[in-house]
Amino acid sequence: MYNRAIENKLLQSFGRNKAVVLSGPRQVGKTTLARKIADKSGLKTLWLNGDEPDVRHMLTDVTSVQLKSLVGKNELVVIDEAQRITNIGITLKLMVDELQNVQIFATGSSSFELANRINEPLTGRKIDYFLFPFSFKELSNHTSILEEKRNLVYRLIYGSYPDVVNQPGEEPDILKSLSDSYLYKDLLAFEQLKKPAILEKLLQALALQIGNQVSYHELGQLIGADNQTIERYIDLLEKSYVIFRLGTFSRNLRNELKKTRKIYFYDNGIRNAIIKNYSILDLRTDKGALWENYLMSERMKANQYARRWSNTYFWRTHAKQEIDYIEEREGRLFAYEFKFSPKKKMRFPTTFSKAYPQAEMQVITRDNYIHFIE
């Protein structure tokens, strides 16, 4: 059993008269973690699974009297797969307001279903947490930093989904199953998504462009769709935890790019499953892109789990000077360039250092990456 980075924070959030909401992609271990938290809490627990039709019926358009009867003397109510329940936000609000001394804990896999249904009703009544595939720190805490460093090339190819980590030798089959259900089950069930062929082509195009600037117009021309469709599908892919976007940093210079973006995948294994390429690293032409995607996703995990909030960007000028990643936090700028090989010498653009002289700049290689992702 791997210890998850947010276990203690989840437990510490109990008892504040707020619902605790745990979201994230499918198959990252939300149900397993919820059961572990329920056991560790020592509270008398009612477990409700939103996949069960009778549970969905019980929790849809329910009254406070019905809720009190359902919960009885339980001290903790866990609603797993909460996004499956119609008007779940209203139900959670009633629980928080009407069930005194009862902790509500909900999990959900689809941001575009769960968040859109609970944000408004639960304003000021919830504490949000996000669960990713295993992070470097979670894995190294389970084995050792040395062991996880040895597994770096493996993670670049196969990622760190729990099933992938726990079943070595079956990675391609697991990733195919994960990518099929994780990418399409929620998205294609969404009533307004009518063009699955375009979605598949879009994912393949995005997978081949990680680390590069993305143009919705060029993507549309490539796969035969208009800009509005591309933007809508990318928004849905982001809300369903398949990809995430990085915008541009622009403050001082006329020639800085201002309205472009990069797109990354939450997990390297899913990205490689989409393009069906599990070749060894030395034979690949996308080694730099895999390294960049890995660092970006691991940095996101580290920041989220540490509750270290920052604005994130990349930087580029019309003259094609660029910096891979910039964080702005606590009024300071931190600029990072990603190079897999420590032997490659790299200098930050003078244009950037002169425009932002207070920025801290660092090159991240496979020799020094651990502090960056822990």
Rosetta blueprint (number, residue, H / E / L):
1 M L
2 Y L
3 N L
4 R L
5 A L
6 I L
7 E H
8 N H
9 K H
10 L H
11 L H
12 Q H
13 S L
14 F L
15 G L
16 R L
17 N L
18 K L
19 A E
20 V E
21 V E
22 L E
23 S E
24 G L
25 P L
26 R L
27 Q L
28 V L
29 G L
30 K H
31 T H
32 T H
33 L H
34 A H
35 R H
36 K H
37 I H
38 A H
39 D H
40 K H
41 S H
42 G L
43 L L
44 K L
45 T E
46 L E
47 W E
48 L E
49 N E
50 G L
51 D L
52 E L
53 P H
54 D H
55 V H
56 R H
57 H H
58 M H
59 L L
60 T L
61 D L
62 V L
63 T L
64 S H
65 V H
66 Q H
67 L H
68 K H
69 S H
70 L H
71 V H
72 G L
73 K L
74 N L
75 E L
76 L E
77 V E
78 V E
79 I E
80 D E
81 E L
82 A H
83 Q H
84 R H
85 I L
86 T L
87 N L
88 I H
89 G H
90 I H
91 T H
92 L H
93 K H
94 L H
95 M H
96 V H
97 D H
98 E H
99 L L
100 Q L
101 N L
102 V L
103 Q E
104 I E
105 F E
106 A E
107 T E
108 G E
109 S L
110 S L
111 S H
112 F H
113 E H
114 L H
115 A H
116 N H
117 R H
118 I H
119 N L
120 E L
121 P L
122 L L
123 T L
124 G L
125 R L
126 K E
127 I E
128 D E
129 Y E
130 F E
131 L L
132 F L
133 P L
134 F L
135 S L
136 F H
137 K H
138 E H
139 L H
140 S H
141 N H
142 H H
143 T L
144 S L
145 I H
146 L H
147 E H
148 E H
149 K H
150 R H
151 N L
152 L H
153 V H
154 Y H
155 R H
156 L H
157 I H
158 Y H
159 G L
160 S L
161 Y L
162 P H
163 D H
164 V H
165 V H
166 N H
167 Q L
168 P L
169 G L
170 E L
171 E H
172 P H
173 D H
174 I H
175 L H
176 K H
177 S H
178 L H
179 S H
180 D H
181 S H
182 Y H
183 L H
184 Y H
185 K H
186 D H
187 L H
188 L H
189 A H
190 F L
191 E L
192 Q L
193 L L
194 K L
195 K L
196 P H
197 A H
198 I H
199 L H
200 E H
201 K H
202 L H
203 L H
204 Q H
205 A H
206 L H
207 A H
208 L L
209 Q L
210 I L
211 G L
212 N L
213 Q E
214 V E
215 S L
216 Y H
217 H H
218 E H
219 L H
220 G H
221 Q H
222 L H
223 I H
224 G L
225 A L
226 D L
227 N H
228 Q H
229 T H
230 I H
231 E H
232 R H
233 Y H
234 I H
235 D H
236 L H
237 L H
238 E H
239 K H
240 S L
241 Y L
242 V L
243 I E
244 F E
245 R E
246 L E
247 G E
248 T E
249 F L
250 S L
251 R L
252 N L
253 L L
254 R L
255 N L
256 E E
257 L L
258 K L
259 K L
260 T L
261 R E
262 K E
263 I E
264 Y E
265 F E
266 Y L
267 D L
268 N H
269 G H
270 I H
271 R H
272 N H
273 A H
274 I H
275 I H
276 K L
277 N L
278 Y L
279 S L
280 I L
281 L H
282 D H
283 L H
284 R L
285 T L
286 D L
287 K H
288 G H
289 A H
290 L H
291 W H
292 E H
293 N H
294 Y H
295 L H
296 M H
297 S H
298 E H
299 R H
300 M H
301 K H
302 A H
303 N H
304 Q H
305 Y H
306 A L
307 R L
308 R L
309 W L
310 S L
311 N E
312 T E
313 Y E
314 F E
315 W E
316 R E
317 T E
318 H L
319 A L
320 K L
321 Q L
322 E E
323 I E
324 D E
325 Y E
326 I E
327 E E
328 E E
329 R E
330 E L
331 G L
332 R E
333 L E
334 F E
335 A E
336 Y E
337 E E
338 F E
339 K L
340 F L
341 S L
342 P L
343 K L
344 K L
345 K L
346 M L
347 R L
348 F L
349 P L
350 T H
351 T H
352 F H
353 S H
354 K H
355 A H
356 Y L
357 P L
358 Q L
359 A L
360 E E
361 M E
362 Q E
363 V E
364 I E
365 T L
366 R L
367 D L
368 N L
369 Y L
370 I H
371 H H
372 F H
373 I H
374 E L
